[in-house]
């Protein structure tokens, strides 16, 4: 399937999703929001995909919301004020679902950020499992500079990723969080020299993830996301129940035999839900 705002490459268990509107600084237009949701829901159900990398093209990762698109939406509101507000709320919830699809994706999602990551771009990368950037990268909660509160996930997810005081400073000022500070604050896991080495390095990490048991990777992502939103006791109870169903598997036997034989393990893909029935 072809897309307007993205291209996709799948190789050896890794899906590489690439934002490809460099002439528009990869701004988030109408096609972006619809396609992102479609892409991640599709990849989540694809048994050949064990990890996803999202990178970009051109000078910047993304300029955030396409102002022409945003202005067009704002200009269409008419009629009863209450109905206008209800319509806007549904629209925002739809935008949120596009980024929720990244968080809900069954497999790990890795972000490779270069240049500017502005506004909605920060919302998007906050929904990923792991974040990496190049030395020239910076992140900006741009919404505060245009008189609005960020509403697509930054303010809800970023406090789980960085110290609260720093999150509030960035949210209240809109200043740039540059690569070195992003690394020291734990927002990104590694900083690469340039765009080329960034993409190559993140794809290599994704390939390593793809070599692990897909059943164990899915379970690990499920547990980590659950632990973020629940107590330790709830998380321990959940993993006990999960592993009572999932731990006795061919993957466990293969992993132990491979270690004993000092060879790389080989794991089957998960089953394709689309084949049920």
GUVEX-893318 format. One line per 5 residues: their letters; for each residue x, y, z of N, C-alpha, C. Coordinates in nm, 2 decimals, m for minus. Each point is the difference from the previous one (the first is absolute). Layout:
<sites>
a) X Y Z X Y Z X Y Z  ...
</sites>
This chain:
<sites>
xxxxx) 0.08 m0.12 0.00 m0.08 0.12 0.00 0.09 0.13 0.00  m0.04 0.09 m0.08 0.08 0.13 m0.01 m0.06 0.11 0.09  0.08 0.08 0.05 m0.04 0.11 0.09 0.05 0.14 m0.05  m0.07 0.10 0.04 0.04 0.14 m0.04 0.11 0.05 0.09  m0.01 m0.03 0.13 0.09 0.07 0.10 0.11 m0.10 0.04
xxxxx) m0.01 m0.12 m0.04 0.10 m0.10 0.05 0.04 m0.10 m0.11  0.11 m0.06 0.03 0.04 m0.12 m0.08 0.04 m0.11 0.11  m0.01 m0.13 m0.04 0.02 m0.11 0.09 0.09 m0.10 m0.07  0.10 m0.05 0.08 0.09 m0.11 m0.04 0.00 m0.10 0.11  m0.02 m0.13 m0.04 0.01 m0.11 0.10 0.11 m0.09 m0.04
xxxxx) 0.09 m0.03 0.10 0.11 m0.09 m0.03 0.04 m0.07 0.13  0.00 m0.13 m0.01 0.05 m0.09 0.11 m0.07 0.04 0.13  m0.13 0.01 0.00 m0.08 0.03 0.12 m0.01 0.14 0.04  0.07 0.09 m0.07 m0.01 0.15 0.04 m0.07 0.08 m0.10  m0.10 0.07 0.04 m0.07 0.09 m0.09 0.06 0.14 0.02
xxxxx) 0.04 0.06 m0.11 0.06 0.14 0.00 m0.10 0.09 m0.06  m0.07 0.08 0.09 m0.10 0.10 m0.04 0.08 0.13 m0.02  m0.02 0.06 m0.11 0.08 0.13 m0.04 m0.10 0.11 m0.03  0.01 0.11 0.07 m0.08 0.12 m0.04 0.07 0.06 m0.12  m0.08 0.02 m0.11 0.07 0.04 m0.12 m0.07 0.12 m0.07
xxxxx) m0.02 0.11 0.08 m0.04 0.12 m0.05 0.10 0.11 0.03  0.13 m0.02 m0.04 0.11 0.09 0.04 m0.02 0.14 m0.04  m0.07 0.02 m0.12 m0.02 0.14 m0.05 m0.10 0.08 0.09  m0.08 m0.07 0.08 m0.09 0.06 0.09 0.05 m0.02 0.15  0.13 m0.03 0.01 0.06 m0.03 0.13 m0.08 m0.10 0.08
xxxxx) m0.06 m0.10 m0.08 m0.07 m0.11 0.06 m0.11 0.05 0.10  m0.06 0.11 m0.04 m0.11 0.05 0.09 m0.12 m0.09 m0.01  m0.08 0.00 0.11 m0.10 m0.10 0.01 m0.13 0.05 m0.06  m0.03 m0.05 m0.12 m0.12 0.05 m0.07 m0.11 m0.11 0.02  m0.11 0.01 m0.08 m0.11 m0.09 0.02 0.04 m0.14 m0.04
xxxxx) 0.08 m0.02 m0.10 0.04 m0.13 m0.04 0.09 m0.07 0.11  0.08 0.08 0.06 0.09 m0.05 0.11 m0.08 m0.07 0.11  m0.10 0.07 0.05 m0.08 m0.05 0.11 m0.07 m0.13 m0.03  m0.06 0.00 m0.12 m0.07 m0.12 m0.04 0.09 m0.12 m0.02  0.11 0.03 m0.07 0.09 m0.11 m0.04 0.08 m0.05 0.11
xxxxx) 0.04 0.08 0.10 0.07 m0.05 0.11 m0.08 m0.10 0.08  m0.12 0.03 0.02 m0.09 m0.09 0.07 m0.01 m0.14 m0.07  m0.02 0.01 m0.13 m0.01 m0.12 m0.09 0.12 m0.08 0.00  0.12 0.07 m0.01 0.13 m0.07 m0.01 0.02 m0.08 0.13  m0.01 0.06 0.12 0.03 m0.06 0.12 m0.10 m0.11 0.04
xxxxx) m0.12 0.01 m0.03 m0.09 m0.10 0.02 0.02 m0.12 m0.09  0.04 0.03 m0.12 0.04 m0.11 m0.10 0.12 m0.07 0.04  0.11 0.07 0.04 0.12 m0.06 0.04 m0.01 m0.08 0.12  m0.09 0.04 0.09 m0.02 m0.07 0.13 m0.06 m0.14 m0.02  m0.07 m0.01 m0.11 m0.07 m0.13 m0.03 0.09 m0.08 m0.10
xxxxx) 0.11 0.05 m0.05 0.08 m0.07 m0.09 0.10 m0.09 0.07  m0.01 m0.14 m0.01 0.09 m0.09 0.07 0.14 0.01 m0.05  0.02 0.06 m0.11 0.14 0.01 m0.05 0.08 0.11 0.06  m0.08 0.09 0.07 0.06 0.12 0.06 0.03 m0.03 0.15  0.12 0.02 0.04 0.04 m0.02 0.14 0.05 0.12 0.07
xxxxx) 0.02 0.11 m0.07 0.04 0.13 0.05 m0.02 0.10 m0.11  m0.02 0.13 0.04 m0.03 0.11 m0.09 0.10 0.11 0.03  0.06 0.06 m0.11 0.08 0.12 0.01 m0.08 0.11 m0.08  m0.01 0.11 0.06 m0.06 0.12 m0.07 0.11 0.11 m0.01  0.03 0.03 m0.12 0.10 0.11 m0.02 m0.06 0.10 m0.10
xxxxx) 0.08 0.09 m0.05 m0.05 0.11 m0.08 0.10 0.04 m0.11  m0.04 0.09 m0.09 0.08 0.04 m0.11 0.02 0.15 0.00  0.10 0.05 m0.07 0.02 0.15 m0.01 0.07 0.06 0.11  m0.01 0.13 0.02 0.07 0.07 0.10 m0.05 m0.03 0.14  m0.13 m0.02 0.02 m0.05 m0.01 0.13 m0.09 m0.13 0.01
xxxxx) m0.01 m0.05 0.12 m0.08 m0.11 0.03 m0.15 0.03 m0.03  m0.05 0.11 0.07 m0.13 0.05 m0.03 m0.02 0.14 0.06  m0.07 0.08 m0.08 m0.04 0.13 0.05 m0.13 0.00 0.08  m0.05 m0.11 0.03 m0.12 m0.01 0.07 m0.13 0.02 m0.08  m0.10 0.04 0.06 m0.13 0.02 m0.07 0.01 0.09 m0.12
xxxxx) m0.05 m0.04 m0.11 0.00 0.08 m0.12 m0.10 0.12 0.02  0.05 0.12 0.00 m0.08 0.11 0.04 m0.11 0.03 m0.10  0.02 m0.03 m0.13 m0.10 0.01 m0.10 m0.12 m0.09 0.03  0.04 m0.13 0.04 m0.11 m0.09 0.03 m0.07 0.04 0.13  0.08 0.04 0.10 m0.06 0.04 0.13 m0.09 0.12 m0.02
xxxxx) 0.05 0.10 m0.08 m0.09 0.12 m0.03 m0.12 m0.04 m0.07  0.00 m0.09 m0.09 m0.12 m0.04 m0.07 m0.10 m0.07 0.09  0.05 m0.07 0.10 m0.10 m0.06 0.10 m0.06 0.11 0.08  0.08 0.09 0.05 m0.05 0.11 0.08 m0.10 0.08 m0.07  0.02 0.02 m0.13 m0.09 0.08 m0.08 m0.13 m0.06 m0.04
xxxxx) m0.02 m0.13 0.03 m0.12 m0.07 m0.04 m0.11 0.00 0.11  0.04 0.04 0.12 m0.09 m0.01 0.11 m0.11 0.11 m0.02  m0.13 m0.05 0.01 m0.11 0.09 m0.02 m0.12 m0.05 0.07  m0.10 0.09 0.03 m0.12 m0.05 0.06 0.00 0.01 0.15  m0.08 m0.08 0.07 m0.01 0.00 0.14 0.13 m0.02 0.07
xxxxx) 0.04 0.09 0.10 0.13 m0.02 0.06 0.02 m0.13 0.07  m0.10 m0.05 0.06 0.01 m0.13 0.07 0.04 m0.11 m0.10  m0.07 0.00 m0.11 0.03 m0.10 m0.10 0.14 0.02 m0.07  0.04 0.12 m0.01 0.14 0.03 m0.04 0.10 m0.07 0.09  m0.02 0.02 0.13 0.09 m0.05 0.10 0.00 m0.15 0.00
xxxxx) m0.11 m0.06 m0.02 m0.01 m0.15 0.00 0.07 m0.05 m0.12  m0.01 0.07 m0.11 0.06 m0.04 m0.13 0.16 0.01 0.02  0.04 0.10 0.06 0.15 0.02 0.02 0.05 m0.11 0.09  m0.08 m0.03 0.11 0.05 m0.11 0.09 0.02 m0.13 m0.07  m0.10 m0.03 m0.09 0.01 m0.13 m0.08 0.12 0.00 m0.09
xxxxx) 0.03 0.12 m0.06 0.12 0.01 m0.08 0.13 m0.02 0.07  0.01 0.06 0.12 0.12 m0.01 0.08 0.02 m0.15 0.05  m0.11 m0.07 0.03 0.00 m0.14 0.04 0.05 m0.08 m0.12  m0.04 0.03 m0.12 0.05 m0.07 m0.12 0.15 0.02 m0.02  0.05 0.12 0.02 0.14 0.02 m0.01 0.07 m0.08 0.11
xxxxx) m0.05 0.00 0.12 0.06 m0.08 0.11 0.01 m0.15 m0.04  m0.10 m0.05 m0.06 0.00 m0.14 m0.04 0.11 m0.03 m0.10  0.04 0.09 m0.08 0.11 m0.02 m0.10 0.13 m0.03 0.08  0.02 0.07 0.11 0.12 m0.02 0.08 m0.02 m0.11 0.10  m0.12 m0.02 0.04 m0.03 m0.12 0.09 0.03 m0.13 m0.07
xxxxx) m0.01 0.00 m0.14 0.03 m0.12 m0.08 0.14 m0.04 0.01  0.09 0.10 0.02 0.14 m0.03 0.02 0.02 m0.07 0.14  m0.06 0.06 0.10 0.02 m0.06 0.13 m0.06 m0.14 0.01  m0.12 m0.02 m0.07 m0.07 m0.12 0.01 0.06 m0.11 m0.10  0.09 0.04 m0.09 0.06 m0.09 m0.09 0.06 m0.12 0.07
xxxxx) m0.03 m0.12 m0.04 0.03 m0.12 0.07 0.15 m0.01 0.02  0.08 0.05 m0.09 0.15 m0.01 0.00 0.06 0.13 0.04  0.13 0.00 0.04 0.07 0.12 0.04 0.01 0.10 m0.12  m0.02 0.13 0.03 0.02 0.11 m0.10 0.11 0.08 0.04  0.10 0.02 m0.09 0.12 0.08 0.03 0.00 0.13 m0.09
xxxxx) 0.02 0.11 0.06 0.00 0.13 m0.08 0.15 0.04 m0.02  0.02 0.04 m0.13 0.13 0.06 m0.04 m0.01 0.14 m0.04  0.03 0.09 0.09 m0.03 0.15 m0.02 0.12 0.07 m0.04  m0.01 0.08 m0.11 0.11 0.09 m0.04 m0.06 0.14 m0.02  0.08 0.10 0.02 m0.04 0.14 m0.02 m0.11 0.04 0.10
xxxxx) m0.10 0.07 m0.05 m0.10 0.05 0.09 m0.12 m0.10 0.02  m0.04 m0.02 0.12 m0.12 m0.07 0.03 m0.09 0.09 0.08  m0.10 0.05 m0.07 m0.07 0.12 0.06 m0.15 m0.04 0.02  m0.06 0.05 0.11 m0.14 m0.01 0.02 m0.05 m0.14 0.00  m0.08 m0.03 m0.10 m0.06 m0.14 m0.01 0.11 m0.11 m0.01
xxxxx) 0.12 0.04 m0.05 0.10 m0.10 m0.01 0.04 m0.05 0.14  0.00 0.09 0.10 0.03 m0.04 0.14 m0.11 m0.09 0.05  m0.12 0.03 m0.03 m0.12 m0.09 0.04 0.03 m0.14 m0.06  0.04 0.00 m0.13 0.02 m0.13 m0.06 0.11 m0.08 0.06  0.12 0.06 0.02 0.11 m0.08 0.05 m0.02 m0.05 0.14
xxxxx) m0.08 0.08 0.08 m0.03 m0.04 0.13 m0.08 m0.13 0.01  m0.07 m0.03 m0.11 m0.08 m0.12 0.00 0.08 m0.13 m0.04  0.13 0.02 m0.03 0.08 m0.11 m0.05 0.06 m0.07 0.13  0.07 m0.12 m0.03 0.06 m0.07 0.10 0.14 0.05 0.03  0.07 0.04 m0.10 0.14 0.04 0.01 0.03 0.12 m0.10
xxxxx) 0.08 0.09 0.05 0.03 0.12 m0.08 0.15 0.02 m0.02  0.04 0.03 m0.12 0.14 0.03 m0.03 0.00 0.12 m0.08  0.12 0.07 m0.01 0.01 0.12 m0.08 0.14 0.03 m0.05  0.01 0.09 m0.09 0.13 0.04 m0.05 0.04 0.12 0.08  0.13 0.04 m0.02 0.05 0.11 0.08 m0.07 0.14 m0.03
xxxxx) m0.05 0.01 m0.12 m0.07 0.12 m0.04 m0.15 0.01 0.05  m0.04 m0.10 0.06 m0.15 m0.01 0.04 m0.03 0.09 0.11  m0.13 0.05 0.00 m0.05 0.07 0.12 m0.15 m0.02 0.00  m0.06 0.01 0.12 m0.14 m0.02 0.02 m0.06 0.12 0.06  m0.12 0.04 m0.05 m0.07 0.12 0.05 m0.15 m0.02 0.02
xxxxx) m0.05 0.03 0.12 m0.14 0.00 0.02 m0.06 0.13 m0.05  m0.02 0.01 m0.13 m0.02 0.12 m0.07 m0.14 0.06 0.03  m0.09 m0.08 0.04 m0.14 0.05 0.02 m0.01 0.12 0.10  0.08 0.00 0.10 0.00 0.11 0.10 0.03 0.13 m0.07  0.08 0.00 m0.11 0.04 0.12 m0.07 m0.11 0.06 m0.09
xxxxx) m0.10 m0.08 m0.03 m0.12 0.05 m0.08 m0.12 0.01 0.09  0.01 0.00 0.13 m0.11 0.02 0.08 m0.10 m0.11 0.03  0.05 m0.13 m0.01 m0.08 m0.11 0.03 0.07 m0.10 0.09  m0.08 m0.09 0.06 0.05 m0.11 0.08 0.02 m0.12 m0.09  0.12 m0.06 0.00 0.02 m0.13 m0.08 m0.10 m0.10 0.04
xxxxx) m0.06 m0.06 m0.10 m0.12 m0.09 0.02 0.00 m0.14 m0.06  0.12 m0.04 m0.05 0.00 m0.13 m0.07 0.10 m0.10 0.06  0.03 0.03 0.13 0.08 m0.10 0.07 0.12 0.04 0.08  0.06 0.11 m0.04 0.13 0.04 0.06 m0.02 0.02 0.15  m0.10 0.07 0.05 m0.01 0.03 0.14 m0.05 m0.12 0.08
xxxxx) m0.05 m0.10 m0.07 m0.04 m0.12 0.07 0.11 m0.10 0.01  0.09 m0.01 m0.10 0.10 m0.10 m0.01 0.14 0.05 0.05  0.03 0.12 m0.03 0.14 0.05 0.03 0.03 m0.01 0.15  m0.10 0.03 0.09 0.04 m0.02 0.14 0.04 m0.14 0.05  m0.03 m0.10 m0.09 0.04 m0.13 0.03 0.14 m0.03 m0.05
xxxxx) 0.05 0.09 m0.08 0.13 m0.02 m0.07 0.11 0.09 0.05  m0.03 0.11 0.07 0.10 0.10 0.04 m0.04 0.05 0.14  0.10 0.07 0.07 m0.04 0.06 0.13 m0.11 0.10 m0.02  m0.08 0.01 0.10 m0.12 0.09 m0.01 0.04 0.14 m0.01  0.10 0.05 0.07 0.04 0.14 m0.01 0.04 0.04 m0.14
xxxxx) 0.08 m0.09 m0.06 0.04 0.03 m0.14 m0.11 0.00 m0.09  m0.09 m0.10 0.01 m0.12 m0.01 m0.08 m0.08 0.13 0.00  m0.02 0.05 0.12 m0.08 0.13 0.02 0.07 0.12 m0.06  0.13 0.00 0.02 0.08 0.11 m0.06 m0.02 0.00 m0.15  0.02 m0.11 m0.06 m0.02 m0.01 m0.15 m0.14 0.03 m0.05
xxxxx) m0.10 m0.05 0.08 m0.14 0.03 m0.03 m0.04 0.15 0.01  0.06 0.06 0.10 m0.04 0.14 0.03 0.08 0.10 m0.08  0.12 m0.04 m0.04 0.08 0.10 m0.08 0.00 m0.03 m0.15  m0.01 m0.13 m0.04 0.02 m0.03 m0.14 0.14 0.00 m0.05  0.10 0.00 0.09 0.14 0.01 m0.04 0.04 m0.13 m0.06
xxxxx) 0.11 0.00 m0.07 0.05 m0.11 m0.07 0.07 m0.10 0.10  m0.03 m0.12 m0.01 0.07 m0.11 0.07 0.10 m0.06 m0.10  0.13 0.03 0.01 0.09 m0.05 m0.10 0.05 m0.14 0.03  0.07 m0.05 m0.09 0.04 m0.15 0.01 0.07 m0.03 0.12  0.10 0.08 0.04 0.08 m0.03 0.12 m0.08 m0.01 0.13
xxxxx) m0.09 0.10 0.01 m0.09 0.01 0.12 m0.11 m0.11 m0.01  m0.04 m0.03 m0.12 m0.10 m0.11 m0.02 0.06 m0.14 0.05  0.13 m0.01 m0.03 0.07 m0.13 0.05 0.02 0.00 0.15  0.04 0.11 0.05 0.03 0.01 0.15 m0.12 m0.01 0.08  m0.12 0.04 m0.05 m0.12 m0.01 0.07 m0.08 m0.13 m0.02
xxxxx) 0.06 m0.08 m0.09 m0.06 m0.14 m0.02 m0.11 0.00 m0.10  m0.02 0.11 m0.07 m0.11 0.00 m0.10 0.04 m0.08 m0.13  0.13 0.01 m0.03 0.05 m0.09 m0.11 0.10 m0.10 0.06  0.02 m0.11 m0.07 0.09 m0.10 0.05 0.14 0.01 m0.05  0.01 0.07 m0.12 0.14 0.01 m0.06 m0.01 0.12 m0.10
xxxxx) 0.12 0.06 m0.01 0.01 0.11 m0.10 0.10 m0.04 m0.11  m0.03 0.00 m0.12 0.09 m0.03 m0.11 0.05 0.12 m0.07  0.11 m0.01 m0.07 0.07 0.11 m0.06 m0.08 0.07 m0.10  m0.07 m0.07 m0.09 m0.08 0.06 m0.11 m0.12 m0.08 m0.04  m0.07 0.04 m0.10 m0.13 m0.07 m0.04 0.03 m0.14 m0.05
xxxxx) 0.11 m0.01 m0.08 0.03 m0.13 m0.06 0.03 m0.10 0.11  0.09 0.03 0.09 0.04 m0.09 0.11 m0.11 m0.03 0.10  m0.09 0.11 0.01 m0.12 m0.02 0.09 m0.09 m0.11 m0.05  m0.04 0.01 m0.13 m0.09 m0.10 m0.06 0.06 m0.14 0.00  0.13 0.00 m0.04 0.07 m0.13 0.00 0.00 m0.06 0.14
xxxxx) 0.04 0.08 0.10 0.01 m0.05 0.13 m0.13 m0.05 0.06  m0.11 0.08 m0.02 m0.13 m0.04 0.05 m0.05 m0.13 m0.07  0.02 m0.01 m0.13 m0.04 m0.12 m0.07 0.07 m0.12 0.06  0.13 0.02 0.03 0.08 m0.11 0.06 m0.06 m0.04 0.14  m0.04 0.09 0.08 m0.06 m0.03 0.13 m0.13 m0.08 m0.03
xxxxx) m0.08 0.05 m0.09 m0.13 m0.06 m0.03 0.02 m0.15 m0.05  0.11 m0.02 m0.08 0.03 m0.13 m0.05 0.03 m0.10 0.12  0.07 0.06 0.10 0.03 m0.09 0.12 m0.13 m0.03 0.07  m0.09 0.09 0.01 m0.13 m0.02 0.06 m0.07 m0.11 m0.08  0.00 0.01 m0.13 m0.07 m0.09 m0.08 0.05 m0.14 0.00
xxxxx) 0.13 m0.02 0.05 0.06 m0.13 0.02 m0.05 m0.07 0.12  m0.06 0.07 0.09 m0.05 m0.06 0.13 m0.13 m0.07 m0.02  m0.04 m0.07 0.10 m0.13 m0.07 m0.01 m0.11 0.10 m0.01  m0.08 0.00 m0.11 m0.11 0.10 m0.01 m0.10 m0.01 0.11  m0.02 m0.12 0.05 m0.10 m0.02 0.11 0.05 0.07 0.12
xxxxx) 0.13 m0.01 0.03 0.06 0.07 0.12 0.00 0.15 m0.02  0.03 0.04 m0.12 0.00 0.15 m0.03 m0.14 0.06 0.02  m0.10 m0.07 m0.05 m0.14 0.05 0.01 m0.03 0.01 0.15  0.03 m0.11 0.07 m0.03 0.00 0.14 0.07 0.11 0.08  0.13 0.02 m0.03 0.07 0.11 0.06 m0.05 0.14 m0.02
xxxxx) m0.05 0.02 m0.12 m0.06 0.14 m0.03 m0.13 0.01 0.08  m0.08 m0.11 0.00 m0.12 0.01 0.07 0.02 0.03 0.15  0.10 m0.07 0.06 0.02 0.02 0.14 0.06 0.14 0.03  0.08 0.05 m0.08 0.06 0.13 0.02 m0.10 0.11 m0.01  m0.09 m0.01 m0.10 m0.11 0.10 m0.01 m0.10 m0.01 0.12
xxxxx) m0.02 m0.12 0.04 m0.10 m0.02 0.11 0.06 0.05 0.13  0.13 m0.03 0.02 0.07 0.04 0.13 0.00 0.16 0.01  0.01 0.07 m0.11 0.00 0.14 0.00 m0.13 0.06 0.06  m0.11 m0.07 m0.03 m0.13 0.05 0.04 m0.06 m0.06 0.12  0.07 m0.10 0.07 m0.06 m0.07 0.11 0.11 m0.01 0.11
xxxxx) m0.05 m0.06 0.11 0.09 m0.01 0.12 0.09 m0.12 m0.03  0.11 m0.01 0.09 0.09 m0.12 m0.01 m0.08 m0.13 0.02  m0.09 0.01 0.10 m0.07 m0.13 0.03 m0.09 m0.04 m0.11  m0.06 0.10 m0.07 m0.09 m0.04 m0.11 0.09 m0.06 m0.12  0.12 0.07 m0.02 0.09 m0.05 m0.10 0.05 m0.14 0.02
xxxxx) 0.03 m0.03 0.13 0.05 m0.14 0.03 m0.11 m0.10 m0.02  m0.12 0.04 0.04 m0.11 m0.09 m0.02 m0.03 m0.03 m0.15  0.01 0.10 m0.08 m0.02 m0.01 m0.14 0.10 m0.09 m0.07  0.13 0.02 0.04 0.10 m0.08 m0.07 m0.01 m0.15 0.05  m0.04 m0.02 0.12 m0.02 m0.14 0.05 m0.11 m0.07 m0.08
xxxxx) m0.10 0.08 m0.03 m0.11 m0.06 m0.08 0.04 m0.02 m0.14  0.07 0.10 m0.06 0.05 0.00 m0.14 0.09 m0.12 m0.02  0.10 m0.02 0.09 0.09 m0.10 m0.02 m0.05 m0.14 0.03  m0.11 m0.01 0.08 m0.06 m0.13 0.02 m0.05 m0.05 m0.13  m0.03 0.09 m0.10 m0.05 m0.04 m0.13 0.11 0.00 m0.10
xxxxx) 0.10 0.08 0.01 0.09 0.03 m0.11 0.14 m0.06 0.02  0.04 m0.04 0.13 0.14 m0.04 0.02 0.04 m0.13 m0.05  m0.10 m0.10 m0.01 0.03 m0.13 m0.05 m0.02 0.00 m0.15  0.11 0.03 m0.07 m0.01 0.02 m0.15 0.11 m0.07 m0.07  m0.01 m0.01 m0.13 0.11 m0.05 m0.08 0.12 0.10 0.00
xxxxx) m0.04 0.13 0.02 0.11 0.10 0.00 0.09 m0.02 0.12  m0.05 m0.03 0.11 0.08 m0.02 0.12 0.10 m0.12 m0.02  m0.06 m0.11 m0.05 0.09 m0.11 m0.03 0.11 0.03 m0.10  m0.04 0.07 m0.11 0.09 0.04 m0.10 0.11 0.09 0.05  m0.04 0.10 0.09 0.10 0.09 0.06 0.10 m0.07 0.08
xxxxx) m0.05 m0.09 0.08 0.09 m0.08 0.09 0.10 m0.09 m0.08  m0.06 m0.07 m0.10 0.08 m0.09 m0.08 0.11 0.08 m0.08  m0.04 0.12 m0.05 0.09 0.08 m0.08 0.12 0.05 0.09  m0.04 0.04 0.12 0.11 0.04 0.09 0.10 m0.11 0.04  m0.06 m0.12 0.02 0.08 m0.12 0.03 0.09 m0.04 m0.12
xxxxx) m0.05 0.02 m0.12 0.08 m0.04 m0.12 0.08 0.12 m0.05  m0.01 0.11 0.07 0.07 0.12 m0.04 m0.02 0.04 m0.15  m0.13 0.00 m0.03 m0.04 0.04 m0.14 m0.12 0.10 0.01  m0.02 0.08 m0.10 m0.11 0.09 0.00 m0.13 m0.07 0.00  m0.10 0.04 0.08 m0.13 m0.06 0.00 m0.08 0.03 m0.12
xxxxx) m0.10 m0.08 m0.03 m0.09 0.03 m0.12 m0.14 m0.02 0.05  m0.08 0.11 m0.01 m0.13 0.00 0.06 m0.10 0.02 m0.11  m0.11 m0.07 0.01 m0.11 0.01 m0.10 m0.07 0.13 0.02  m0.07 0.06 m0.11 m0.08 0.11 0.02 m0.12 m0.03 0.08  m0.06 0.10 0.06 m0.13 m0.01 0.06 m0.11 m0.04 m0.10
xxxxx) m0.11 m0.05 0.04 m0.11 m0.03 m0.09 m0.06 0.12 m0.06  m0.06 m0.01 m0.12 m0.06 0.11 m0.06 m0.15 m0.01 0.03  m0.05 0.10 0.08 m0.14 0.01 0.04 m0.09 0.00 m0.12  0.05 0.05 m0.11 m0.09 0.01 m0.12 m0.04 m0.13 m0.06  0.08 m0.11 0.04 m0.03 m0.13 m0.05 m0.11 m0.08 0.08
xx) m0.04 0.06 0.11 m0.09 m0.07 0.09 m0.14 m0.01 m0.08  m0.05 m0.12 0.01 m0.13 m0.02 m0.06 0.00 m0.02 m0.15
</sites>
